[in-house]
Amino acid sequence: MYLPRAFREDRLEILHELVRSHPLGLLISSGPQGLQASPLPFLLYPDEGEYGVQPG
């Protein structure tokens, strides 16, 4: 996905705060019966790994 530099966010603390303040997202998919929205929780372990880890 193209993201213009003016809208890019690279600060890790800001990105982590976004995940903490909005922990639920929607995965939108298209199938034979139309669009489907599935809730998807965002989990973050900020102290693991170089940038934090989302468990898989």
PDBQT receptor file of N, H, CA, C and O in Angstrom, charges set to zero:
ATOM      1  N   MET A   1       0.837  -1.161   0.000  1.00  0.00    +0.000 N 
ATOM      2  CA  MET A   1       0.000   0.000   0.000  1.00  0.00    +0.000 C 
ATOM      3  C   MET A   1       0.889   1.232   0.000  1.00  0.00    +0.000 C 
ATOM      4  O   MET A   1       1.837   1.325   0.779  1.00  0.00    +0.000 OA
ATOM      5  N   TYR A   2       0.579   2.169  -0.871  1.00  0.00    +0.000 N 
ATOM      6  H   TYR A   2      -0.192   2.094  -1.503  1.00  0.00    +0.000 HD
ATOM      7  CA  TYR A   2       1.333   3.419  -0.937  1.00  0.00    +0.000 C 
ATOM      8  C   TYR A   2       0.919   4.325   0.217  1.00  0.00    +0.000 C 
ATOM      9  O   TYR A   2      -0.269   4.563   0.433  1.00  0.00    +0.000 OA
ATOM     10  N   LEU A   3       1.889   4.819   0.943  1.00  0.00    +0.000 N 
ATOM     11  H   LEU A   3       2.854   4.626   0.768  1.00  0.00    +0.000 HD
ATOM     12  CA  LEU A   3       1.636   5.731   2.048  1.00  0.00    +0.000 C 
ATOM     13  C   LEU A   3       2.527   6.959   1.870  1.00  0.00    +0.000 C 
ATOM     14  O   LEU A   3       3.746   6.860   2.012  1.00  0.00    +0.000 OA
ATOM     15  N   PRO A   4       1.937   8.115   1.561  1.00  0.00    +0.000 N 
ATOM     16  CA  PRO A   4       2.756   9.312   1.391  1.00  0.00    +0.000 C 
ATOM     17  C   PRO A   4       3.544   9.629   2.668  1.00  0.00    +0.000 C 
ATOM     18  O   PRO A   4       3.056   9.413   3.777  1.00  0.00    +0.000 OA
ATOM     19  N   ARG A   5       4.733  10.129   2.500  1.00  0.00    +0.000 N 
ATOM     20  H   ARG A   5       5.129  10.304   1.599  1.00  0.00    +0.000 HD
ATOM     21  CA  ARG A   5       5.617  10.422   3.631  1.00  0.00    +0.000 C 
ATOM     22  C   ARG A   5       4.958  11.333   4.664  1.00  0.00    +0.000 C 
ATOM     23  O   ARG A   5       5.220  11.197   5.859  1.00  0.00    +0.000 OA
ATOM     24  N   ALA A   6       4.124  12.241   4.231  1.00  0.00    +0.000 N 
ATOM     25  H   ALA A   6       3.910  12.351   3.261  1.00  0.00    +0.000 HD
ATOM     26  CA  ALA A   6       3.468  13.179   5.153  1.00  0.00    +0.000 C 
ATOM     27  C   ALA A   6       2.525  12.462   6.125  1.00  0.00    +0.000 C 
ATOM     28  O   ALA A   6       2.212  12.997   7.188  1.00  0.00    +0.000 OA
ATOM     29  N   PHE A   7       2.076  11.273   5.773  1.00  0.00    +0.000 N 
ATOM     30  H   PHE A   7       2.330  10.838   4.909  1.00  0.00    +0.000 HD
ATOM     31  CA  PHE A   7       1.129  10.538   6.621  1.00  0.00    +0.000 C 
ATOM     32  C   PHE A   7       1.776   9.341   7.316  1.00  0.00    +0.000 C 
ATOM     33  O   PHE A   7       1.086   8.569   7.981  1.00  0.00    +0.000 OA
ATOM     34  N   ARG A   8       3.061   9.182   7.172  1.00  0.00    +0.000 N 
ATOM     35  H   ARG A   8       3.621   9.810   6.631  1.00  0.00    +0.000 HD
ATOM     36  CA  ARG A   8       3.782   8.045   7.733  1.00  0.00    +0.000 C 
ATOM     37  C   ARG A   8       4.117   8.298   9.201  1.00  0.00    +0.000 C 
ATOM     38  O   ARG A   8       4.501   9.405   9.580  1.00  0.00    +0.000 OA
ATOM     39  N   GLU A   9       3.966   7.260  10.019  1.00  0.00    +0.000 N 
ATOM     40  H   GLU A   9       3.654   6.361   9.712  1.00  0.00    +0.000 HD
ATOM     41  CA  GLU A   9       4.324   7.352  11.439  1.00  0.00    +0.000 C 
ATOM     42  C   GLU A   9       5.340   6.260  11.746  1.00  0.00    +0.000 C 
ATOM     43  O   GLU A   9       5.048   5.076  11.576  1.00  0.00    +0.000 OA
ATOM     44  N   ASP A  10       6.537   6.651  12.201  1.00  0.00    +0.000 N 
ATOM     45  H   ASP A  10       6.774   7.613  12.339  1.00  0.00    +0.000 HD
ATOM     46  CA  ASP A  10       7.602   5.698  12.499  1.00  0.00    +0.000 C 
ATOM     47  C   ASP A  10       7.935   5.624  13.990  1.00  0.00    +0.000 C 
ATOM     48  O   ASP A  10       8.701   4.755  14.405  1.00  0.00    +0.000 OA
ATOM     49  N   ARG A  11       7.374   6.518  14.795  1.00  0.00    +0.000 N 
ATOM     50  H   ARG A  11       6.752   7.224  14.459  1.00  0.00    +0.000 HD
ATOM     51  CA  ARG A  11       7.713   6.530  16.222  1.00  0.00    +0.000 C 
ATOM     52  C   ARG A  11       7.032   5.353  16.916  1.00  0.00    +0.000 C 
ATOM     53  O   ARG A  11       5.805   5.268  16.965  1.00  0.00    +0.000 OA
ATOM     54  N   LEU A  12       7.845   4.456  17.447  1.00  0.00    +0.000 N 
ATOM     55  H   LEU A  12       8.842   4.525  17.407  1.00  0.00    +0.000 HD
ATOM     56  CA  LEU A  12       7.356   3.226  18.056  1.00  0.00    +0.000 C 
ATOM     57  C   LEU A  12       6.396   3.485  19.215  1.00  0.00    +0.000 C 
ATOM     58  O   LEU A  12       5.391   2.786  19.347  1.00  0.00    +0.000 OA
ATOM     59  N   GLU A  13       6.685   4.468  20.047  1.00  0.00    +0.000 N 
ATOM     60  H   GLU A  13       7.501   5.036  19.940  1.00  0.00    +0.000 HD
ATOM     61  CA  GLU A  13       5.811   4.743  21.199  1.00  0.00    +0.000 C 
ATOM     62  C   GLU A  13       4.423   5.193  20.739  1.00  0.00    +0.000 C 
ATOM     63  O   GLU A  13       3.429   4.863  21.387  1.00  0.00    +0.000 OA
ATOM     64  N   ILE A  14       4.337   5.927  19.650  1.00  0.00    +0.000 N 
ATOM     65  H   ILE A  14       5.144   6.195  19.124  1.00  0.00    +0.000 HD
ATOM     66  CA  ILE A  14       3.046   6.373  19.109  1.00  0.00    +0.000 C 
ATOM     67  C   ILE A  14       2.277   5.186  18.534  1.00  0.00    +0.000 C 
ATOM     68  O   ILE A  14       1.070   5.066  18.741  1.00  0.00    +0.000 OA
ATOM     69  N   LEU A  15       2.973   4.314  17.814  1.00  0.00    +0.000 N 
ATOM     70  H   LEU A  15       3.954   4.412  17.646  1.00  0.00    +0.000 HD
ATOM     71  CA  LEU A  15       2.326   3.135  17.235  1.00  0.00    +0.000 C 
ATOM     72  C   LEU A  15       1.817   2.191  18.319  1.00  0.00    +0.000 C 
ATOM     73  O   LEU A  15       0.718   1.649  18.205  1.00  0.00    +0.000 OA
ATOM     74  N   HIS A  16       2.614   1.993  19.374  1.00  0.00    +0.000 N 
ATOM     75  H   HIS A  16       3.507   2.434  19.466  1.00  0.00    +0.000 HD
ATOM     76  CA  HIS A  16       2.179   1.136  20.483  1.00  0.00    +0.000 C 
ATOM     77  C   HIS A  16       0.961   1.735  21.188  1.00  0.00    +0.000 C 
ATOM     78  O   HIS A  16       0.037   1.012  21.558  1.00  0.00    +0.000 OA
ATOM     79  N   GLU A  17       0.962   3.033  21.368  1.00  0.00    +0.000 N 
ATOM     80  H   GLU A  17       1.713   3.621  21.067  1.00  0.00    +0.000 HD
ATOM     81  CA  GLU A  17      -0.185   3.686  22.017  1.00  0.00    +0.000 C 
ATOM     82  C   GLU A  17      -1.447   3.536  21.172  1.00  0.00    +0.000 C 
ATOM     83  O   GLU A  17      -2.539   3.384  21.720  1.00  0.00    +0.000 OA
ATOM     84  N   LEU A  18      -1.316   3.575  19.863  1.00  0.00    +0.000 N 
ATOM     85  H   LEU A  18      -0.429   3.698  19.418  1.00  0.00    +0.000 HD
ATOM     86  CA  LEU A  18      -2.462   3.371  18.974  1.00  0.00    +0.000 C 
ATOM     87  C   LEU A  18      -3.067   1.981  19.183  1.00  0.00    +0.000 C 
ATOM     88  O   LEU A  18      -4.286   1.843  19.276  1.00  0.00    +0.000 OA
ATOM     89  N   VAL A  19      -2.233   0.969  19.257  1.00  0.00    +0.000 N 
ATOM     90  H   VAL A  19      -1.242   1.081  19.182  1.00  0.00    +0.000 HD
ATOM     91  CA  VAL A  19      -2.721  -0.396  19.475  1.00  0.00    +0.000 C 
ATOM     92  C   VAL A  19      -3.362  -0.516  20.855  1.00  0.00    +0.000 C 
ATOM     93  O   VAL A  19      -4.405  -1.154  20.997  1.00  0.00    +0.000 OA
ATOM     94  N   ARG A  20      -2.748   0.094  21.880  1.00  0.00    +0.000 N 
ATOM     95  H   ARG A  20      -1.901   0.613  21.766  1.00  0.00    +0.000 HD
ATOM     96  CA  ARG A  20      -3.308   0.025  23.235  1.00  0.00    +0.000 C 
ATOM     97  C   ARG A  20      -4.648   0.753  23.341  1.00  0.00    +0.000 C 
ATOM     98  O   ARG A  20      -5.542   0.292  24.051  1.00  0.00    +0.000 OA
ATOM     99  N   SER A  21      -4.797   1.867  22.656  1.00  0.00    +0.000 N 
ATOM    100  H   SER A  21      -4.071   2.241  22.079  1.00  0.00    +0.000 HD
ATOM    101  CA  SER A  21      -6.027   2.647  22.782  1.00  0.00    +0.000 C 
ATOM    102  C   SER A  21      -7.143   2.158  21.855  1.00  0.00    +0.000 C 
ATOM    103  O   SER A  21      -8.307   2.508  22.047  1.00  0.00    +0.000 OA
ATOM    104  N   HIS A  22      -6.792   1.355  20.858  1.00  0.00    +0.000 N 
ATOM    105  H   HIS A  22      -5.847   1.070  20.702  1.00  0.00    +0.000 HD
ATOM    106  CA  HIS A  22      -7.792   0.804  19.916  1.00  0.00    +0.000 C 
ATOM    107  C   HIS A  22      -7.516  -0.686  19.726  1.00  0.00    +0.000 C 
ATOM    108  O   HIS A  22      -7.016  -1.091  18.677  1.00  0.00    +0.000 OA
ATOM    109  N   PRO A  23      -7.840  -1.515  20.742  1.00  0.00    +0.000 N 
ATOM    110  CA  PRO A  23      -7.430  -2.923  20.713  1.00  0.00    +0.000 C 
ATOM    111  C   PRO A  23      -8.326  -3.844  19.881  1.00  0.00    +0.000 C 
ATOM    112  O   PRO A  23      -8.124  -5.059  19.904  1.00  0.00    +0.000 OA
ATOM    113  N   LEU A  24      -9.291  -3.318  19.161  1.00  0.00    +0.000 N 
ATOM    114  H   LEU A  24      -9.455  -2.331  19.142  1.00  0.00    +0.000 HD
ATOM    115  CA  LEU A  24     -10.158  -4.167  18.358  1.00  0.00    +0.000 C 
ATOM    116  C   LEU A  24     -10.260  -3.605  16.945  1.00  0.00    +0.000 C 
ATOM    117  O   LEU A  24     -10.574  -2.430  16.757  1.00  0.00    +0.000 OA
ATOM    118  N   GLY A  25      -9.998  -4.438  15.969  1.00  0.00    +0.000 N 
ATOM    119  H   GLY A  25      -9.743  -5.393  16.121  1.00  0.00    +0.000 HD
ATOM    120  CA  GLY A  25     -10.097  -4.029  14.576  1.00  0.00    +0.000 C 
ATOM    121  C   GLY A  25     -11.101  -4.895  13.845  1.00  0.00    +0.000 C 
ATOM    122  O   GLY A  25     -11.669  -5.823  14.422  1.00  0.00    +0.000 OA
ATOM    123  N   LEU A  26     -11.316  -4.600  12.596  1.00  0.00    +0.000 N 
ATOM    124  H   LEU A  26     -10.855  -3.846  12.127  1.00  0.00    +0.000 HD
ATOM    125  CA  LEU A  26     -12.211  -5.392  11.755  1.00  0.00    +0.000 C 
ATOM    126  C   LEU A  26     -11.451  -5.865  10.528  1.00  0.00    +0.000 C 
ATOM    127  O   LEU A  26     -10.791  -5.081   9.846  1.00  0.00    +0.000 OA
ATOM    128  N   LEU A  27     -11.554  -7.160  10.259  1.00  0.00    +0.000 N 
ATOM    129  H   LEU A  27     -12.090  -7.797  10.814  1.00  0.00    +0.000 HD
ATOM    130  CA  LEU A  27     -11.024  -7.733   9.039  1.00  0.00    +0.000 C 
ATOM    131  C   LEU A  27     -12.184  -7.824   8.068  1.00  0.00    +0.000 C 
ATOM    132  O   LEU A  27     -13.145  -8.553   8.313  1.00  0.00    +0.000 OA
ATOM    133  N   ILE A  28     -12.105  -7.090   6.967  1.00  0.00    +0.000 N 
ATOM    134  H   ILE A  28     -11.325  -6.498   6.768  1.00  0.00    +0.000 HD
ATOM    135  CA  ILE A  28     -13.174  -7.074   5.975  1.00  0.00    +0.000 C 
ATOM    136  C   ILE A  28     -12.780  -8.015   4.841  1.00  0.00    +0.000 C 
ATOM    137  O   ILE A  28     -11.708  -7.881   4.251  1.00  0.00    +0.000 OA
ATOM    138  N   SER A  29     -13.654  -8.960   4.548  1.00  0.00    +0.000 N 
ATOM    139  H   SER A  29     -14.525  -9.069   5.027  1.00  0.00    +0.000 HD
ATOM    140  CA  SER A  29     -13.391  -9.892   3.455  1.00  0.00    +0.000 C 
ATOM    141  C   SER A  29     -14.612  -9.977   2.550  1.00  0.00    +0.000 C 
ATOM    142  O   SER A  29     -15.733  -9.669   2.953  1.00  0.00    +0.000 OA
ATOM    143  N   SER A  30     -14.366 -10.398   1.333  1.00  0.00    +0.000 N 
ATOM    144  H   SER A  30     -13.455 -10.649   1.006  1.00  0.00    +0.000 HD
ATOM    145  CA  SER A  30     -15.435 -10.519   0.353  1.00  0.00    +0.000 C 
ATOM    146  C   SER A  30     -15.549 -11.975  -0.071  1.00  0.00    +0.000 C 
ATOM    147  O   SER A  30     -14.552 -12.630  -0.375  1.00  0.00    +0.000 OA
ATOM    148  N   GLY A  31     -16.764 -12.461  -0.086  1.00  0.00    +0.000 N 
ATOM    149  H   GLY A  31     -17.574 -11.929   0.161  1.00  0.00    +0.000 HD
ATOM    150  CA  GLY A  31     -17.001 -13.844  -0.480  1.00  0.00    +0.000 C 
ATOM    151  C   GLY A  31     -18.225 -13.945  -1.356  1.00  0.00    +0.000 C 
ATOM    152  O   GLY A  31     -18.761 -12.929  -1.798  1.00  0.00    +0.000 OA
ATOM    153  N   PRO A  32     -18.673 -15.160  -1.614  1.00  0.00    +0.000 N 
ATOM    154  CA  PRO A  32     -19.827 -15.364  -2.489  1.00  0.00    +0.000 C 
ATOM    155  C   PRO A  32     -21.101 -14.689  -1.987  1.00  0.00    +0.000 C 
ATOM    156  O   PRO A  32     -21.981 -14.351  -2.779  1.00  0.00    +0.000 OA
ATOM    157  N   GLN A  33     -21.198 -14.494  -0.688  1.00  0.00    +0.000 N 
ATOM    158  H   GLN A  33     -20.484 -14.768  -0.045  1.00  0.00    +0.000 HD
ATOM    159  CA  GLN A  33     -22.407 -13.891  -0.117  1.00  0.00    +0.000 C 
ATOM    160  C   GLN A  33     -22.217 -12.409   0.198  1.00  0.00    +0.000 C 
ATOM    161  O   GLN A  33     -23.044 -11.814   0.888  1.00  0.00    +0.000 OA
ATOM    162  N   GLY A  34     -21.144 -11.815  -0.298  1.00  0.00    +0.000 N 
ATOM    163  H   GLY A  34     -20.472 -12.298  -0.858  1.00  0.00    +0.000 HD
ATOM    164  CA  GLY A  34     -20.913 -10.387  -0.085  1.00  0.00    +0.000 C 
ATOM    165  C   GLY A  34     -19.803 -10.116   0.911  1.00  0.00    +0.000 C 
ATOM    166  O   GLY A  34     -18.959 -10.969   1.184  1.00  0.00    +0.000 OA
ATOM    167  N   LEU A  35     -19.828  -8.911   1.442  1.00  0.00    +0.000 N 
ATOM    168  H   LEU A  35     -20.514  -8.218   1.221  1.00  0.00    +0.000 HD
ATOM    169  CA  LEU A  35     -18.802  -8.510   2.410  1.00  0.00    +0.000 C 
ATOM    170  C   LEU A  35     -19.086  -9.096   3.783  1.00  0.00    +0.000 C 
ATOM    171  O   LEU A  35     -20.238  -9.262   4.186  1.00  0.00    +0.000 OA
ATOM    172  N   GLN A  36     -18.003  -9.405   4.492  1.00  0.00    +0.000 N 
ATOM    173  H   GLN A  36     -17.068  -9.270   4.165  1.00  0.00    +0.000 HD
ATOM    174  CA  GLN A  36     -18.119  -9.906   5.861  1.00  0.00    +0.000 C 
ATOM    175  C   GLN A  36     -17.100  -9.181   6.723  1.00  0.00    +0.000 C 
ATOM    176  O   GLN A  36     -15.933  -9.066   6.348  1.00  0.00    +0.000 OA
ATOM    177  N   ALA A  37     -17.538  -8.693   7.877  1.00  0.00    +0.000 N 
ATOM    178  H   ALA A  37     -18.486  -8.786   8.182  1.00  0.00    +0.000 HD
ATOM    179  CA  ALA A  37     -16.652  -8.016   8.828  1.00  0.00    +0.000 C 
ATOM    180  C   ALA A  37     -16.458  -8.923  10.034  1.00  0.00    +0.000 C 
ATOM    181  O   ALA A  37     -17.422  -9.312  10.693  1.00  0.00    +0.000 OA
ATOM    182  N   SER A  38     -15.213  -9.252  10.315  1.00  0.00    +0.000 N 
ATOM    183  H   SER A  38     -14.429  -8.936   9.780  1.00  0.00    +0.000 HD
ATOM    184  CA  SER A  38     -14.885 -10.124  11.440  1.00  0.00    +0.000 C 
ATOM    185  C   SER A  38     -14.072  -9.333  12.460  1.00  0.00    +0.000 C 
ATOM    186  O   SER A  38     -13.044  -8.755  12.107  1.00  0.00    +0.000 OA
ATOM    187  N   PRO A  39     -14.518  -9.295  13.734  1.00  0.00    +0.000 N 
ATOM    188  CA  PRO A  39     -13.728  -8.591  14.750  1.00  0.00    +0.000 C 
ATOM    189  C   PRO A  39     -12.390  -9.302  14.964  1.00  0.00    +0.000 C 
ATOM    190  O   PRO A  39     -12.316 -10.530  14.966  1.00  0.00    +0.000 OA
ATOM    191  N   LEU A  40     -11.357  -8.517  15.140  1.00  0.00    +0.000 N 
ATOM    192  H   LEU A  40     -11.417  -7.519  15.138  1.00  0.00    +0.000 HD
ATOM    193  CA  LEU A  40     -10.015  -9.045  15.286  1.00  0.00    +0.000 C 
ATOM    194  C   LEU A  40      -9.311  -8.288  16.415  1.00  0.00    +0.000 C 
ATOM    195  O   LEU A  40      -9.017  -7.102  16.263  1.00  0.00    +0.000 OA
ATOM    196  N   PRO A  41      -9.033  -8.953  17.548  1.00  0.00    +0.000 N 
ATOM    197  CA  PRO A  41      -8.363  -8.250  18.645  1.00  0.00    +0.000 C 
ATOM    198  C   PRO A  41      -6.884  -8.025  18.343  1.00  0.00    +0.000 C 
ATOM    199  O   PRO A  41      -6.235  -8.862  17.716  1.00  0.00    +0.000 OA
ATOM    200  N   PHE A  42      -6.367  -6.900  18.789  1.00  0.00    +0.000 N 
ATOM    201  H   PHE A  42      -6.895  -6.220  19.297  1.00  0.00    +0.000 HD
ATOM    202  CA  PHE A  42      -4.945  -6.603  18.664  1.00  0.00    +0.000 C 
ATOM    203  C   PHE A  42      -4.310  -6.786  20.035  1.00  0.00    +0.000 C 
ATOM    204  O   PHE A  42      -4.684  -6.110  20.993  1.00  0.00    +0.000 OA
ATOM    205  N   LEU A  43      -3.359  -7.693  20.127  1.00  0.00    +0.000 N 
ATOM    206  H   LEU A  43      -3.055  -8.243  19.348  1.00  0.00    +0.000 HD
ATOM    207  CA  LEU A  43      -2.619  -7.930  21.365  1.00  0.00    +0.000 C 
ATOM    208  C   LEU A  43      -1.182  -7.498  21.126  1.00  0.00    +0.000 C 
ATOM    209  O   LEU A  43      -0.615  -7.759  20.065  1.00  0.00    +0.000 OA
ATOM    210  N   LEU A  44      -0.601  -6.841  22.112  1.00  0.00    +0.000 N 
ATOM    211  H   LEU A  44      -1.062  -6.629  22.973  1.00  0.00    +0.000 HD
ATOM    212  CA  LEU A  44       0.758  -6.326  21.947  1.00  0.00    +0.000 C 
ATOM    213  C   LEU A  44       1.558  -6.585  23.214  1.00  0.00    +0.000 C 
ATOM    214  O   LEU A  44       1.115  -6.276  24.319  1.00  0.00    +0.000 OA
ATOM    215  N   TYR A  45       2.737  -7.154  23.037  1.00  0.00    +0.000 N 
ATOM    216  H   TYR A  45       3.097  -7.405  22.139  1.00  0.00    +0.000 HD
ATOM    217  CA  TYR A  45       3.703  -7.309  24.117  1.00  0.00    +0.000 C 
ATOM    218  C   TYR A  45       4.876  -6.395  23.780  1.00  0.00    +0.000 C 
ATOM    219  O   TYR A  45       5.803  -6.820  23.091  1.00  0.00    +0.000 OA
ATOM    220  N   PRO A  46       4.855  -5.147  24.249  1.00  0.00    +0.000 N 
ATOM    221  CA  PRO A  46       5.825  -4.142  23.808  1.00  0.00    +0.000 C 
ATOM    222  C   PRO A  46       7.262  -4.418  24.235  1.00  0.00    +0.000 C 
ATOM    223  O   PRO A  46       8.189  -3.886  23.625  1.00  0.00    +0.000 OA
ATOM    224  N   ASP A  47       7.474  -5.237  25.270  1.00  0.00    +0.000 N 
ATOM    225  H   ASP A  47       6.720  -5.669  25.766  1.00  0.00    +0.000 HD
ATOM    226  CA  ASP A  47       8.821  -5.477  25.773  1.00  0.00    +0.000 C 
ATOM    227  C   ASP A  47       9.494  -6.683  25.138  1.00  0.00    +0.000 C 
ATOM    228  O   ASP A  47      10.638  -6.996  25.468  1.00  0.00    +0.000 OA
ATOM    229  N   GLU A  48       8.803  -7.360  24.238  1.00  0.00    +0.000 N 
ATOM    230  H   GLU A  48       7.874  -7.105  23.970  1.00  0.00    +0.000 HD
ATOM    231  CA  GLU A  48       9.392  -8.528  23.571  1.00  0.00    +0.000 C 
ATOM    232  C   GLU A  48       9.797  -8.160  22.150  1.00  0.00    +0.000 C 
ATOM    233  O   GLU A  48       9.074  -7.438  21.464  1.00  0.00    +0.000 OA
ATOM    234  N   GLY A  49      10.932  -8.645  21.713  1.00  0.00    +0.000 N 
ATOM    235  H   GLY A  49      11.519  -9.232  22.270  1.00  0.00    +0.000 HD
ATOM    236  CA  GLY A  49      11.405  -8.363  20.370  1.00  0.00    +0.000 C 
ATOM    237  C   GLY A  49      11.900  -6.934  20.234  1.00  0.00    +0.000 C 
ATOM    238  O   GLY A  49      11.848  -6.145  21.178  1.00  0.00    +0.000 OA
ATOM    239  N   GLU A  50      12.372  -6.624  19.058  1.00  0.00    +0.000 N 
ATOM    240  H   GLU A  50      12.414  -7.265  18.291  1.00  0.00    +0.000 HD
ATOM    241  CA  GLU A  50      12.933  -5.292  18.816  1.00  0.00    +0.000 C 
ATOM    242  C   GLU A  50      11.874  -4.195  18.790  1.00  0.00    +0.000 C 
ATOM    243  O   GLU A  50      12.126  -3.073  19.229  1.00  0.00    +0.000 OA
ATOM    244  N   TYR A  51      10.685  -4.523  18.274  1.00  0.00    +0.000 N 
ATOM    245  H   TYR A  51      10.481  -5.435  17.917  1.00  0.00    +0.000 HD
ATOM    246  CA  TYR A  51       9.627  -3.517  18.119  1.00  0.00    +0.000 C 
ATOM    247  C   TYR A  51       8.376  -3.865  18.918  1.00  0.00    +0.000 C 
ATOM    248  O   TYR A  51       7.381  -3.146  18.829  1.00  0.00    +0.000 OA
ATOM    249  N   GLY A  52       8.397  -4.942  19.691  1.00  0.00    +0.000 N 
ATOM    250  H   GLY A  52       9.205  -5.526  19.763  1.00  0.00    +0.000 HD
ATOM    251  CA  GLY A  52       7.202  -5.444  20.327  1.00  0.00    +0.000 C 
ATOM    252  C   GLY A  52       6.697  -6.621  19.511  1.00  0.00    +0.000 C 
ATOM    253  O   GLY A  52       7.080  -6.794  18.354  1.00  0.00    +0.000 OA
ATOM    254  N   VAL A  53       5.846  -7.419  20.111  1.00  0.00    +0.000 N 
ATOM    255  H   VAL A  53       5.536  -7.278  21.051  1.00  0.00    +0.000 HD
ATOM    256  CA  VAL A  53       5.377  -8.636  19.454  1.00  0.00    +0.000 C 
ATOM    257  C   VAL A  53       3.874  -8.723  19.558  1.00  0.00    +0.000 C 
ATOM    258  O   VAL A  53       3.294  -8.413  20.599  1.00  0.00    +0.000 OA
ATOM    259  N   GLN A  54       3.248  -9.140  18.488  1.00  0.00    +0.000 N 
ATOM    260  H   GLN A  54       3.719  -9.392  17.642  1.00  0.00    +0.000 HD
ATOM    261  CA  GLN A  54       1.836  -9.512  18.517  1.00  0.00    +0.000 C 
ATOM    262  C   GLN A  54       1.831 -11.037  18.461  1.00  0.00    +0.000 C 
ATOM    263  O   GLN A  54       2.315 -11.620  17.491  1.00  0.00    +0.000 OA
ATOM    264  N   PRO A  55       1.291 -11.690  19.492  1.00  0.00    +0.000 N 
ATOM    265  CA  PRO A  55       1.328 -13.155  19.515  1.00  0.00    +0.000 C 
ATOM    266  C   PRO A  55       0.570 -13.743  18.337  1.00  0.00    +0.000 C 
ATOM    267  O   PRO A  55      -0.429 -13.182  17.889  1.00  0.00    +0.000 OA
ATOM    268  N   GLY A  56       1.041 -14.856  17.846  1.00  0.00    +0.000 N 
ATOM    269  H   GLY A  56       1.853 -15.313  18.210  1.00  0.00    +0.000 HD
ATOM    270  CA  GLY A  56       0.412 -15.466  16.679  1.00  0.00    +0.000 C 
ATOM    271  C   GLY A  56      -0.100 -16.776  16.923  1.00  0.00    +0.000 C 
ATOM    272  O   GLY A  56      -0.655 -17.400  16.019  1.00  0.00    +0.000 OA
TER     273      GLY A  56
